[in-house]
């Protein structure tokens, strides 16, 4: 955990927000500045700043994140209309929080 990371503070409940879904390695919340009717963040529990910091042995983190994506898609019946998954890595890509997270966007033509 990083003591200055907003996502770590959400995970440790220092910051209260509604965690929609979770499993043993990740959790999902609504984005506070949504870009689509359905805009969720899927965040690993462990503090990892970006994709390239995950070692080969930590692939279970990706599986856990994608499992939450699948649950959100089925929960909101998005499987037929489609959805977009986005991972921004670094400031030039628009990463605002230095903690790996995936955006799930859906509910409109993107």
C-alpha positions in Angstrom: 0.0 0.0 0.0 1.0 3.6 -0.6 -0.1 6.0 2.1 -0.7 8.8 -0.4 -2.6 6.8 -3.0 -6.4 7.5 -3.2 -7.1 3.9 -4.4 -5.1 2.4 -1.5 -7.1 4.6 0.9 -10.3 3.4 -0.7 -9.2 -0.2 -0.3 -8.2 0.3 3.4 -11.4 2.2 4.0 -9.6 5.5 4.9 -11.8 7.0 2.1 -15.4 5.9 2.0 -16.9 5.0 -1.4 -19.3 2.4 -2.6 -17.3 -0.7 -3.7 -19.7 -2.3 -6.2 -17.9 -5.6 -6.5 -14.8 -7.2 -5.1 -12.8 -10.4 -5.0 -9.6 -11.4 -3.2 -7.4 -9.4 -5.5 -9.4 -6.4 -6.9 -12.4 -4.2 -6.4 -14.7 -2.1 -8.6 -16.1 1.4 -8.1 -18.0 3.9 -10.2 -15.8 6.6 -11.8 -16.4 10.0 -10.1 -16.1 11.7 -13.5 -18.0 9.3 -15.9 -17.4 9.4 -19.6 -20.2 7.0 -20.4 -23.5 6.0 -18.7 -21.6 2.9 -17.3 -18.1 3.9 -16.3 -16.4 1.7 -13.7 -12.9 1.5 -12.4 -11.5 -2.0 -11.7 -8.6 -1.7 -9.3 -6.2 -4.2 -7.9 -5.9 -4.4 -4.1 -2.1 -4.3 -4.2 -0.5 -1.0 -5.0 1.1 -1.4 -8.5 1.7 1.8 -10.4 1.3 0.5 -13.9 1.1 -2.5 -16.2 4.8 -2.8 -16.8 5.4 -3.2 -13.0 3.6 -6.5 -12.8 5.8 -9.5 -12.9 5.0 -12.7 -14.9 4.1 -14.5 -11.6 1.4 -11.9 -10.8 -0.9 -12.7 -13.8 -3.6 -13.7 -11.3 -4.1 -10.0 -10.7 -5.2 -9.6 -14.3 -7.5 -12.6 -14.1 -9.1 -11.2 -10.9 -9.6 -7.8 -12.6 -11.2 -9.4 -15.7 -13.4 -11.5 -13.5 -14.9 -8.3 -12.1 -15.3 -6.9 -15.6 -17.3 -10.0 -16.6 -19.5 -9.7 -13.5 -20.2 -6.0 -14.2 -21.0 -6.7 -17.8 -23.5 -9.4 -16.9 -24.9 -7.4 -14.0 -25.7 -4.5 -16.3 -26.6 -6.6 -19.4 -23.8 -5.0 -21.5 -22.6 -8.2 -23.2 -24.7 -7.7 -26.4 -24.4 -3.9 -26.8 -20.6 -3.9 -26.1 -18.2 -2.1 -23.9 -14.7 -0.7 -23.9 -11.8 -1.6 -21.5 -9.0 1.0 -21.1 -5.8 1.0 -19.1 -3.9 4.3 -19.1 -0.2 4.0 -18.3 1.7 7.2 -17.5 0.9 10.9 -17.8 1.0 11.1 -21.6 -1.8 8.4 -21.7 -3.9 10.3 -19.2 -3.2 8.2 -16.0 -4.3 10.5 -13.2 -3.8 8.1 -10.2 -0.5 6.2 -10.0 -2.1 2.9 -9.2 -3.0 0.5 -11.9 -6.7 0.5 -12.8 -8.9 -0.4 -15.7 -11.8 1.6 -17.0 -15.0 -0.2 -18.2 -17.1 2.1 -20.4 -20.4 1.2 -21.8 -24.0 2.3 -22.4 -23.4 4.6 -25.4 -21.7 4.5 -28.7 -18.0 5.2 -27.9 
